[in-house]
Amino acid sequence: MFKIALTFAFAFATAAGADPAAVREMSIPAPHHGRDLELAVYYPTLHAADTRLFAGNPVFESITLAADGSAALPPPDGDYPVILMSHGLGGHYRSLAWLAAGLAEKGAIVVAVNHPNSTFGDFNMQEGLQHWTRGQDLTLALDFLLADPDLGPMADASDVHVAGFSYGGWTALSMIGVRGNLPGYIAHCADYGARSSHCADISRAGADLAALDAGLWGANHADPRVKSVMAIDPGLTYGLGPEAVAEVQGDILLVTLGQGADRLPATDISAKGSNLVALLPAAELLEIAPAAHFSMLPLCTAQGAAILVEEQDDPVCTDPAGADRVEIHASVLATAATFFGLR
């Protein structure tokens, strides 16, 4: 395994002269869910005249994008790589807007979806545990992009990748052929109990892993168009053996966040956790410390941490001592851009 860094922190700037990305938000029919799928397409622009703020709220800071209609599309020469993006459990495509926009500014078309049943405001733990439907969401979104009359001609259908965080990290891995092990994951939850935040959430929600289809959980859900994936702190990796990775086709970048007590047990892929890193010796590995799992979420507003305390929510704005979320984001963005072959 090629290890990129142990402590990885540096300042990063968007390429000189790059215009801010733009985004289109829309819904498309998703027959496998029996309802619509929400998605956002981030894409490069030329000569942006105006900008707008996007994805902000009282807890998280906004990012800056090209204002609608203020910038021209690049020439439709089919040269832009496509990156499909998958959020974490209870997340939203806006949660990773900083990464999606950053990759678009560096020359990619990024398609991020809101996964039905595991998105903020659209959450059902039992249904959301059907992880294979998330890959189906990304395949559907890719099909939609390639057929779109405006953005489709810009996309290189032979240069498709996936980036995912947490549960979305598993979605990314599954899109390149990593297979799950439902009995192994059930055994993991029986062993870890409340020590695993994911197992604890499943129990708290009254969901039942044993009620899921073990065949679908452990099937190969790869999309053959996907060349490589970046899995950031991926979940669902416990209980896997060599057979789980025997059919992997393509390159993998694994990103881990934090060390020691700052590592989230549910997404620990080290030898002290699921040991996924040992199963994927050819993967590139970026280890970022000091950091925490939620360091991947957007930059927080000045009042963000206090709002979360008042609402008794997860402390997603609190990073470990010495961690700098700006630099953590910069490290991930720069490494991702290199891995995906962007400028």
C-alpha positions in Angstrom: 0.0 0.0 0.0 1.3 3.4 -0.9 0.9 5.7 2.0 0.7 9.4 1.1 1.1 11.0 4.5 0.6 10.5 8.2 0.0 14.2 9.1 -1.0 16.0 6.0 -1.6 19.7 6.3 -0.8 22.5 3.9 -2.4 25.6 2.4 -4.1 25.1 -0.9 -5.3 27.6 -3.5 -7.6 27.1 -6.5 -5.7 27.1 -9.7 -4.8 30.6 -10.8 -7.5 32.1 -13.0 -10.0 29.3 -12.4 -13.6 30.5 -12.4 -15.9 29.3 -9.6 -17.9 26.2 -10.4 -21.7 26.4 -11.0 -24.3 24.0 -9.9 -27.7 22.7 -11.2 -30.1 21.1 -8.7 -32.9 18.9 -10.0 -34.9 15.8 -9.5 -35.2 12.7 -11.7 -37.4 9.6 -11.5 -35.8 6.7 -9.6 -37.8 3.6 -10.4 -35.9 1.5 -7.9 -37.2 3.8 -5.1 -40.6 4.4 -6.6 -40.0 8.2 -6.3 -37.7 10.9 -7.5 -34.0 11.2 -6.7 -32.6 14.7 -6.0 -29.2 15.5 -7.4 -26.8 18.4 -8.0 -24.4 18.7 -10.9 -21.4 20.9 -10.3 -19.5 21.8 -13.4 -16.7 24.1 -14.6 -17.5 27.6 -16.0 -15.8 30.2 -18.1 -15.8 34.0 -17.3 -18.1 34.1 -14.4 -19.5 37.6 -14.1 -21.3 37.2 -10.8 -21.2 34.8 -7.8 -23.6 33.5 -5.3 -23.5 31.8 -1.9 -24.6 28.2 -1.7 -25.1 25.5 0.9 -24.9 27.7 4.0 -27.1 27.7 7.1 -26.7 28.9 10.7 -24.3 26.0 11.5 -22.3 25.7 8.3 -20.6 28.4 6.2 -21.6 28.9 2.5 -19.4 28.3 -0.4 -19.1 30.6 -3.4 -20.4 29.5 -6.8 -21.0 31.2 -10.2 -24.4 32.8 -10.2 -27.0 31.3 -12.5 -26.6 32.5 -16.0 -23.5 34.6 -15.2 -20.9 32.2 -16.8 -20.5 30.3 -20.0 -20.2 26.6 -20.2 -16.8 25.3 -21.4 -16.7 24.0 -24.9 -18.6 20.6 -25.2 -15.5 18.7 -26.2 -16.2 15.6 -24.0 -12.9 16.0 -22.1 -14.2 16.5 -18.6 -13.9 13.5 -16.2 -17.0 12.6 -14.2 -17.0 12.2 -10.5 -20.1 10.7 -8.8 -20.4 11.7 -5.1 -22.1 10.0 -2.2 -22.8 11.5 1.2 -22.8 9.9 4.6 -25.7 8.5 6.6 -28.1 11.3 7.3 -26.0 13.7 5.1 -26.9 15.7 2.1 -25.2 16.6 -1.2 -24.7 20.0 0.2 -22.7 18.5 3.0 -19.9 17.9 0.5 -20.5 20.9 -1.7 -17.0 22.3 -0.7 -15.4 19.2 -2.2 -17.7 18.9 -5.2 -17.2 22.5 -6.2 -13.5 22.3 -5.6 -13.2 19.3 -8.0 -15.4 21.1 -10.6 -13.2 24.1 -10.4 -10.2 21.9 -11.2 -11.9 20.4 -14.3 -14.4 17.7 -13.4 -18.1 17.4 -13.7 -19.3 16.2 -10.3 -22.7 14.6 -9.8 -23.9 14.4 -6.2 -27.1 12.8 -5.1 -29.4 12.7 -2.1 -29.8 9.0 -1.3 -33.5 8.3 -0.5 -34.0 6.9 3.0 -30.5 7.9 4.2 -30.5 11.7 3.6 -31.1 14.5 6.1 -34.9 15.1 6.1 -35.5 11.8 4.2 -34.4 9.1 6.6 -35.5 5.6 7.3 -32.9 3.4 9.0 -34.3 0.1 7.9 -34.7 1.1 4.3 -31.5 3.0 4.3 -29.5 0.0 5.3 -30.2 -1.5 1.8 -26.8 -0.1 0.8 -27.0 -1.4 -2.8 -29.7 1.1 -3.7 -27.1 3.8 -3.2 -25.0 2.5 -6.0 -28.1 2.3 -8.1 -28.7 6.0 -7.3 -25.2 6.9 -8.7 -25.6 4.7 -11.8 -29.0 6.4 -12.5 -27.4 9.9 -12.0 -24.6 9.0 -14.4 -27.0 7.8 -17.0 -28.9 11.1 -16.6 -25.8 13.2 -17.0 -24.6 11.5 -20.1 -28.0 11.9 -21.7 -28.3 15.6 -20.8 -28.2 17.8 -23.9 -26.1 20.6 -22.2 -23.8 18.8 -19.8 -23.6 15.4 -21.4 -21.4 16.5 -24.4 -18.9 17.9 -21.9 -18.5 14.6 -20.1 -16.0 11.9 -20.9 -18.0 8.7 -20.5 -14.7 6.7 -20.4 -13.4 8.6 -17.4 -15.8 8.0 -14.5 -14.9 8.0 -10.8 -16.7 7.9 -7.4 -16.0 9.8 -4.2 -17.8 9.1 -1.0 -17.7 9.9 2.7 -18.6 7.5 5.6 -21.6 5.5 4.4 -20.9 7.1 1.0 -17.3 5.8 1.3 -18.8 2.3 1.3 -21.0 3.2 -1.6 -17.9 4.2 -3.5 -16.1 0.9 -2.7 -19.2 -1.1 -3.7 -19.2 0.7 -7.1 -15.8 -0.8 -7.9 -16.5 -4.3 -6.8 -16.0 -4.5 -3.0 -18.7 -6.9 -1.6 -20.3 -6.7 1.8 -20.7 -9.5 4.4 -24.0 -9.2 6.3 -23.3 -12.0 8.8 -19.9 -10.5 9.5 -21.4 -7.1 10.0 -24.1 -8.5 12.3 -21.3 -10.2 14.3 -19.4 -6.9 14.5 -22.4 -5.1 15.9 -22.9 -7.9 18.5 -19.3 -7.5 19.5 -19.0 -3.7 19.5 -22.5 -2.7 20.6 -22.6 1.0 21.6 -18.8 1.3 20.9 -19.8 1.6 17.3 -21.9 4.7 16.6 -23.4 3.0 13.6 -24.4 -0.1 15.5 -25.8 2.0 18.3 -27.8 4.1 15.8 -29.2 0.9 14.2 -30.3 -0.4 17.7 -31.7 3.0 18.7 -33.8 3.1 15.6 -35.2 -0.3 16.1 -33.8 -1.5 12.8 -32.9 -5.1 12.2 -29.8 -6.1 10.2 -31.0 -9.7 10.1 -34.1 -8.7 8.2 -32.0 -7.6 5.2 -31.3 -9.7 2.2 -27.8 -11.2 2.7 -27.5 -12.1 -0.9 -28.1 -8.5 -2.0 -25.9 -7.2 0.8 -23.0 -9.3 -0.3 -23.4 -9.2 -4.1 -21.1 -7.4 -6.5 -22.7 -4.0 -7.2 -19.9 -2.6 -9.4 -20.6 -0.3 -12.3 -18.1 -1.3 -15.0 -17.8 2.3 -16.1 -16.1 3.4 -12.8 -12.3 3.6 -13.1 -11.4 4.6 -9.6 -12.9 5.5 -6.2 -12.0 7.6 -3.2 -13.4 6.3 0.0 -13.2 8.7 2.9 -13.6 7.0 6.3 -15.8 4.3 4.8 -18.4 2.5 6.8 -19.7 -1.1 6.6 -16.2 -2.6 6.3 -16.3 -4.9 9.3 -16.4 -8.7 8.7 -14.8 -8.7 5.3 -12.4 -11.3 4.1 -10.3 -11.7 0.9 -13.4 -12.8 -1.1 -14.9 -9.4 -0.5 -12.2 -7.7 -2.7 -11.5 -10.5 -5.2 -13.5 -8.9 -8.0 -12.3 -5.3 -7.5 -11.5 -3.7 -10.9 -9.9 -0.2 -10.7 -7.9 2.1 -8.4 -8.7 3.0 -4.8 -7.8 5.9 -2.6 -8.5 5.4 1.1 -8.7 8.4 3.4 -8.7 8.0 7.1 -9.4 10.8 9.7 -7.9 11.0 13.1 -5.8 8.7 15.3 -6.3 7.0 18.6 -9.3 8.3 20.5 -10.1 10.7 17.6 -10.8 7.8 15.3 -14.4 6.8 14.9 -14.7 3.1 15.6 -17.5 2.6 13.1 -15.2 3.8 10.2 -11.9 2.6 11.5 -10.3 0.6 8.6 -6.9 0.2 10.3 -5.6 -3.0 11.9 -7.3 -1.9 15.1 -10.6 -1.7 13.4 -11.9 -3.6 10.3 -8.4 -3.9 8.8 -9.7 -3.1 5.3 -6.3 -1.5 4.6 -4.7 -5.0 4.7 -7.3 -6.4 2.2 -6.5 -3.6 -0.3 -2.6 -3.5 -0.3 -2.6 -1.8 -3.7 -4.7 1.1 -2.6 -3.3 4.5 -2.0 -3.8 5.7 1.6 -4.0 9.2 3.0 -4.0 9.4 6.8 -4.9 12.8 8.2 -4.2 13.7 11.8 -5.1 15.5 13.9 -8.6 15.3 12.6 -12.0 13.7 13.4 -14.6 12.0 11.3 -16.8 15.1 11.1 -13.9 17.2 9.9 -15.2 16.4 6.4 -18.3 18.4 7.0 -18.4 22.1 5.9 -16.6 24.8 7.7 -18.7 26.0 10.7 -20.0 29.4 11.4 -18.9 31.3 14.6 -22.1 30.2 16.3 -22.3 26.7 14.8 -20.8 24.8 17.8 -23.1 26.6 20.3 -26.2 25.9 18.2 -25.4 22.2 18.2 -24.9 22.2 22.0 -28.2 23.9 22.5 -30.0 21.4 20.2 -28.1 18.5 21.8 -26.9 17.4 18.4 -23.6 15.7 17.5 -20.6 18.0 18.0 -19.8 18.1 14.3 -18.1 21.5 14.5 -15.6 20.4 17.2 -12.3 19.2 15.8 -9.4 17.8 17.9 -6.8 20.0 19.3 -4.4 21.1 16.6 -6.7 20.3 13.8 -7.5 22.9 11.1 -10.6 22.1 9.1 -9.5 24.5 6.3 -6.2 22.6 5.9 -7.9 19.2 6.2 -10.3 20.1 3.4 -7.4 21.4 1.3 -5.4 18.2 1.8 -8.4 16.0 0.8 -9.2 18.2 -2.2 -5.6 18.4 -3.5 -5.0 14.6 -3.1 -8.4 13.8 -4.7 -7.6 16.1 -7.7 -4.2 14.4 -8.2 -5.7 10.9 -7.8 -8.5 11.6 -10.3 -6.1 13.1 -12.8 -7.3 16.7 -12.6 -5.2 19.8 -13.1 
